């Protein structure tokens, strides 16, 4: 059984890193030798099985060619020592670096596209590197349209899993708390969410909005909150290690992204029965899990009025909130971690 080497920039937080941790832990539990190669950092915030080898082969380069060359050299030395391994790229540049580093060394290459491929500027070098892979693993069917035919033929759609250690669905009265989990970056469009929350509060008092995550826009978003006079109602929580405990009893979860691969925190909110509102954003991950009006509410990207209306529906209609909650938890069975890893092993040929 050959070693599976997941290649990621870092493990300091984020949906991709969480999926790597879930897959790595499940595979090593099944007896696979597993390593996680981190090429642009030296920290791990997700719990990993002690049998997983974790190696740091480089630091953040900021475009420095010498740092990148050193990184590639370290990667090459590892691939030489582990000939025949599965290199499993979970980032575009990690895949590019691995293709270069493993040239001439026996290996098998798998890649996983984790975002909206239409937003990636260096698509030529990405497609070149992905062309070296045996399988290109995509999160949704919609993602295929952005790749040439030769890559579509290698494409396999494998959805994100529901973790196996999820808390049981909360049964008590939910807090008047709206929660959003994700990096504080432009693509997540927290600005729209904050504006929508401000409008929502005009009719529904006593609610708080909790933002779980860190990012470059934090100060800008804080200034927006201050300008709206919502310093007491909007709480910036930063990075939270135990997200599940933080969101399980909230009144609603809102995903406001302009585009998204698949939001893991959205999946977890559904699985715990938190009523979910999500933008119907590219590349189709939200509509893959949410049937509008049945187990969640979908709103158009960038539509503040629709988001406010959806928040008002859940806050003002307990029966609807209960229906969304009861149906949301059904994804535990449909997308359980063990079932998704079974698909991964079969489709990726591991």
C-alpha positions, 0 to 999 in steps of 0.5 A, spaced: 500 500 500 503 506 497 503 512 501 498 518 500 501 525 500 496 530 501 500 537 499 497 543 501 500 551 503 498 550 510 493 548 515 492 554 519 484 554 518 480 554 512 475 549 508 480 545 504 485 544 510 479 541 514 477 536 508 484 534 508 484 533 515 478 529 515 480 525 509 487 524 512 484 521 519 479 517 515 484 514 511 490 512 516 484 509 520 483 504 514 490 502 514 493 507 509 500 510 510 498 518 510 503 524 510 501 531 509 506 536 506 505 543 508 509 547 503 508 555 505 507 554 513 509 551 519 503 550 523 497 545 524 490 547 527 486 541 526 487 535 530 490 529 526 491 522 528 498 521 531 500 516 525 499 521 520 506 524 518 506 531 517 512 535 514 514 542 512 518 543 506 517 551 505 515 557 508 511 563 504 515 565 498 511 572 497 514 570 490 521 570 492 524 565 487 529 562 491 524 560 497 520 557 491 527 553 489 528 551 496 521 548 497 521 544 490 528 541 492 525 539 499 519 536 496 523 532 491 528 529 496 521 527 499 518 524 493 525 520 492 525 517 499 517 515 497 517 513 490 511 510 488 507 515 492 500 518 491 501 525 490 494 528 492 494 536 490 489 540 494 492 547 491 494 549 484 501 551 486 502 545 490 500 541 484 505 545 480 510 545 485 509 537 485 509 536 478 516 539 477 519 536 484 517 529 482 519 529 475 523 523 473 521 520 479 515 514 479 509 517 482 501 517 481 498 524 481 491 526 483 489 533 484 483 536 487 480 543 485 477 546 491 474 553 488 471 556 482 476 555 477 474 561 473 477 565 478 484 563 477 488 567 472 494 562 471 489 557 468 494 555 463 499 553 468 494 550 472 491 546 466 498 543 464 499 541 471 492 538 472 494 534 465 499 530 469 494 527 474 490 520 473 484 524 476 481 531 477 477 531 483 471 536 483 466 538 488 460 539 483 458 538 476 458 545 474 465 545 475 467 541 469 465 546 464 471 551 466 476 545 464 478 543 457 475 536 454 482 532 456 481 534 463 473 533 463 475 526 461 479 525 468 474 529 472 470 525 478 465 529 482 466 527 489 462 532 494 465 534 501 463 530 507 459 531 513 464 529 519 463 523 523 464 526 530 458 531 529 454 533 535 447 531 535 442 536 533 440 541 538 433 540 541 432 546 545 430 553 544 435 556 539 438 563 541 437 569 537 444 569 534 445 569 526 452 566 525 457 566 519 463 562 518 469 563 514 475 568 512 474 575 512 475 576 505 472 580 499 469 573 496 465 571 502 461 578 502 461 579 509 459 587 507 453 584 504 451 580 510 452 586 515 448 591 511 442 585 511 443 584 518 442 592 519 436 592 515 433 585 518 434 588 525 429 594 524 424 589 525 427 584 529 430 586 535 434 582 540 438 578 535 446 578 534 450 577 528 457 573 530 462 572 525 467 566 526 473 567 522 479 572 521 482 575 514 484 582 511 478 585 511 477 585 519 478 592 520 474 595 514 468 590 516 469 593 523 469 600 521 462 598 517 459 596 523 461 602 527 458 606 522 451 602 522 451 603 530 451 595 531 458 595 535 454 591 540 450 587 536 455 584 531 461 580 534 467 578 531 469 572 534 476 570 530 478 563 529 474 558 533 477 551 534 470 548 536 466 551 531 461 546 531 459 547 539 459 555 537 454 554 532 449 548 534 444 552 538 444 558 533 438 561 530 440 561 523 447 560 519 448 565 513 453 564 507 453 570 503 459 568 498 460 571 491 463 564 489 465 558 493 467 551 492 463 548 497 462 551 504 464 545 510 461 550 515 454 550 511 454 543 511 455 542 518 450 547 520 445 543 516 447 537 519 446 540 526 439 542 524 441 550 524 436 553 519 441 555 513 441 561 508 446 561 503 447 564 496 446 560 490 453 562 488 458 559 483 460 553 482 454 550 484 456 547 491 450 550 495 444 548 491 448 541 491 446 540 498 440 545 499 433 544 496 430 551 497 425 552 502 425 544 504 432 544 508 434 551 507 433 557 503 437 560 497 438 567 495 441 570 489 448 572 489 449 579 491 442 580 493 441 584 499 433 585 499 433 577 498 437 576 504 433 580 508 427 577 506 430 570 507 432 572 514 425 575 516 422 568 514 426 564 518 425 569 524 418 570 523 416 563 522 417 558 527 414 552 523 418 554 517 425 554 521 423 547 524 422 544 517 428 547 515 432 544 521 428 537 521 430 536 513 437 539 514 440 533 518 438 528 513 445 530 510 448 526 515 446 520 512 447 522 505 454 525 505 457 521 511 464 521 511 465 514 511 461 514 505 464 519 501 471 516 503 469 510 500 467 513 493 474 517 494 478 510 494 473 507 488 473 513 484 481 515 485 483 508 484 487 509 491 
